[in-house]
Amino acid sequence: MDLKFLTSLALTGGDWVIYLLLICSVVSVAVIVERAILLRREEDALAGLDTAFLGGMCAEELADLEKTVTRHPGAASRILLAGLAQAKHGPAGVEDHLVAATLAEKRGLERRLMILGTLGNNAPFIGLFGTVLGVIKSFHDLAQQGSGPEVVMQGLSEALVATAVGLFVAIPCVVAYNYLSGKTKDLLARTESFGRILLAHVRTQHAPAAHKKA
């Protein structure tokens, strides 16, 4: 087996790994900012929908309630509108469409969070890989040039920078992933509570018709 490629890779040092981690850090910051803005917008829409939906549930017909929900666009609004569109067909259709819409919106809200999770879990190992490459290069240079231990120590200190950068990238990613995932779960839980209220309201409206058929 030809090991020239692996040998050449091992002797490149860890500088390119540091640049790779810096690119990953830029990507992670972009994802964090984009997801934070989206979830903030969704929370504002849900806060406005809270009073309007609960108040309208008691005072309005379903057609008027649909207009009220439409005035607060967001994931929660789209989920509730999917249920309201099936209200005339009975509670079974409402429940199924609420579940389907929730799954679709969950996928959208969690989009790109996997990037943060992946970087948070693997950036330290990428940094460690860069450190190992730097150590290999340092000892190779020592063997080739016969330099003193000072040169080796300098190479080792530079190699450890890759591990530090890996941790620098990973820690914010883990914190942001946990925070944004929690926000997403809270948003979906509150929306689910609205869906349950809507479902109960539809069941109440269809109950008299069912008794008459009986």
Contacts in CASP RR format, 6 or more apart in sequence:
PFRMAT RR
TARGET T0000
AUTHOR 0000-0000-0000
METHOD contacts of the structure
MODEL  1
MDLKFLTSLALTGGDWVIYLLLICSVVSVAVIVERAILLRREEDALAGLD
TAFLGGMCAEELADLEKTVTRHPGAASRILLAGLAQAKHGPAGVEDHLVA
ATLAEKRGLERRLMILGTLGNNAPFIGLFGTVLGVIKSFHDLAQQGSGPE
VVMQGLSEALVATAVGLFVAIPCVVAYNYLSGKTKDLLARTESFGRILLA
HVRTQHAPAAHKKA
9 133 0 8 1.000
10 133 0 8 1.000
10 136 0 8 1.000
10 137 0 8 1.000
11 136 0 8 1.000
11 137 0 8 1.000
11 140 0 8 1.000
12 133 0 8 1.000
12 137 0 8 1.000
13 130 0 8 1.000
13 133 0 8 1.000
13 134 0 8 1.000
13 136 0 8 1.000
13 137 0 8 1.000
13 159 0 8 1.000
14 130 0 8 1.000
14 131 0 8 1.000
14 133 0 8 1.000
14 134 0 8 1.000
14 137 0 8 1.000
14 159 0 8 1.000
14 162 0 8 1.000
17 126 0 8 1.000
17 127 0 8 1.000
17 129 0 8 1.000
17 130 0 8 1.000
17 133 0 8 1.000
17 162 0 8 1.000
18 127 0 8 1.000
18 130 0 8 1.000
18 161 0 8 1.000
18 162 0 8 1.000
18 165 0 8 1.000
20 126 0 8 1.000
21 123 0 8 1.000
21 126 0 8 1.000
21 127 0 8 1.000
21 162 0 8 1.000
21 165 0 8 1.000
21 166 0 8 1.000
21 168 0 8 1.000
21 169 0 8 1.000
22 165 0 8 1.000
24 119 0 8 1.000
24 123 0 8 1.000
24 126 0 8 1.000
24 169 0 8 1.000
25 168 0 8 1.000
25 169 0 8 1.000
27 115 0 8 1.000
27 119 0 8 1.000
28 115 0 8 1.000
28 116 0 8 1.000
28 119 0 8 1.000
28 169 0 8 1.000
28 172 0 8 1.000
28 173 0 8 1.000
28 176 0 8 1.000
31 112 0 8 1.000
31 113 0 8 1.000
31 115 0 8 1.000
31 116 0 8 1.000
32 116 0 8 1.000
32 172 0 8 1.000
32 176 0 8 1.000
32 180 0 8 1.000
34 112 0 8 1.000
35 112 0 8 1.000
35 113 0 8 1.000
35 176 0 8 1.000
35 180 0 8 1.000
36 180 0 8 1.000
38 109 0 8 1.000
39 109 0 8 1.000
39 180 0 8 1.000
39 183 0 8 1.000
39 184 0 8 1.000
39 187 0 8 1.000
41 74 0 8 1.000
42 74 0 8 1.000
42 75 0 8 1.000
42 76 0 8 1.000
42 109 0 8 1.000
42 187 0 8 1.000
43 183 0 8 1.000
43 187 0 8 1.000
45 72 0 8 1.000
45 73 0 8 1.000
45 74 0 8 1.000
45 75 0 8 1.000
45 76 0 8 1.000
45 77 0 8 1.000
46 72 0 8 1.000
46 74 0 8 1.000
46 76 0 8 1.000
46 187 0 8 1.000
46 190 0 8 1.000
46 191 0 8 1.000
48 72 0 8 1.000
49 69 0 8 1.000
49 72 0 8 1.000
49 76 0 8 1.000
49 77 0 8 1.000
49 80 0 8 1.000
49 194 0 8 1.000
50 190 0 8 1.000
52 68 0 8 1.000
52 69 0 8 1.000
52 71 0 8 1.000
52 72 0 8 1.000
53 65 0 8 1.000
53 68 0 8 1.000
53 69 0 8 1.000
53 80 0 8 1.000
53 194 0 8 1.000
53 197 0 8 1.000
54 197 0 8 1.000
56 64 0 8 1.000
56 65 0 8 1.000
56 68 0 8 1.000
57 65 0 8 1.000
57 197 0 8 1.000
57 198 0 8 1.000
57 201 0 8 1.000
60 68 0 8 1.000
62 84 0 8 1.000
62 87 0 8 1.000
62 88 0 8 1.000
62 202 0 8 1.000
62 205 0 8 1.000
65 84 0 8 1.000
66 81 0 8 1.000
66 84 0 8 1.000
66 85 0 8 1.000
69 77 0 8 1.000
69 80 0 8 1.000
69 81 0 8 1.000
69 84 0 8 1.000
70 77 0 8 1.000
70 81 0 8 1.000
75 105 0 8 1.000
75 108 0 8 1.000
75 109 0 8 1.000
75 187 0 8 1.000
75 191 0 8 1.000
76 187 0 8 1.000
76 190 0 8 1.000
76 191 0 8 1.000
76 194 0 8 1.000
78 101 0 8 1.000
78 105 0 8 1.000
79 98 0 8 1.000
79 101 0 8 1.000
79 102 0 8 1.000
79 105 0 8 1.000
79 191 0 8 1.000
79 194 0 8 1.000
79 195 0 8 1.000
80 98 0 8 1.000
80 191 0 8 1.000
80 194 0 8 1.000
80 195 0 8 1.000
80 198 0 8 1.000
82 97 0 8 1.000
82 98 0 8 1.000
82 100 0 8 1.000
82 101 0 8 1.000
83 93 0 8 1.000
83 94 0 8 1.000
83 97 0 8 1.000
83 98 0 8 1.000
83 101 0 8 1.000
83 195 0 8 1.000
83 198 0 8 1.000
84 94 0 8 1.000
84 198 0 8 1.000
85 97 0 8 1.000
86 93 0 8 1.000
86 94 0 8 1.000
86 96 0 8 1.000
86 97 0 8 1.000
87 94 0 8 1.000
87 198 0 8 1.000
87 202 0 8 1.000
87 205 0 8 1.000
90 202 0 8 1.000
90 206 0 8 1.000
91 199 0 8 1.000
91 202 0 8 1.000
91 203 0 8 1.000
91 206 0 8 1.000
94 198 0 8 1.000
94 199 0 8 1.000
94 202 0 8 1.000
95 199 0 8 1.000
98 195 0 8 1.000
98 198 0 8 1.000
98 199 0 8 1.000
102 188 0 8 1.000
102 191 0 8 1.000
102 192 0 8 1.000
105 188 0 8 1.000
105 191 0 8 1.000
106 184 0 8 1.000
106 188 0 8 1.000
109 184 0 8 1.000
109 187 0 8 1.000
109 188 0 8 1.000
110 181 0 8 1.000
110 184 0 8 1.000
113 177 0 8 1.000
113 180 0 8 1.000
113 181 0 8 1.000
113 184 0 8 1.000
116 173 0 8 1.000
116 174 0 8 1.000
116 176 0 8 1.000
116 177 0 8 1.000
116 180 0 8 1.000
117 173 0 8 1.000
117 174 0 8 1.000
117 177 0 8 1.000
119 169 0 8 1.000
119 170 0 8 1.000
119 173 0 8 1.000
120 169 0 8 1.000
120 170 0 8 1.000
120 171 0 8 1.000
120 173 0 8 1.000
120 174 0 8 1.000
120 177 0 8 1.000
121 170 0 8 1.000
121 174 0 8 1.000
122 170 0 8 1.000
123 166 0 8 1.000
123 167 0 8 1.000
123 169 0 8 1.000
123 170 0 8 1.000
123 173 0 8 1.000
124 163 0 8 1.000
124 166 0 8 1.000
124 167 0 8 1.000
124 170 0 8 1.000
126 166 0 8 1.000
127 162 0 8 1.000
127 163 0 8 1.000
127 165 0 8 1.000
127 166 0 8 1.000
128 162 0 8 1.000
128 163 0 8 1.000
129 162 0 8 1.000
130 159 0 8 1.000
130 162 0 8 1.000
130 163 0 8 1.000
131 159 0 8 1.000
131 160 0 8 1.000
131 162 0 8 1.000
131 163 0 8 1.000
132 159 0 8 1.000
133 159 0 8 1.000
133 162 0 8 1.000
134 155 0 8 1.000
134 156 0 8 1.000
134 158 0 8 1.000
134 159 0 8 1.000
134 162 0 8 1.000
135 156 0 8 1.000
135 159 0 8 1.000
137 155 0 8 1.000
137 159 0 8 1.000
138 151 0 8 1.000
138 152 0 8 1.000
138 155 0 8 1.000
138 156 0 8 1.000
138 159 0 8 1.000
139 152 0 8 1.000
141 147 0 8 1.000
141 151 0 8 1.000
141 152 0 8 1.000
142 148 0 8 1.000
142 151 0 8 1.000
142 152 0 8 1.000
145 151 0 8 1.000
END
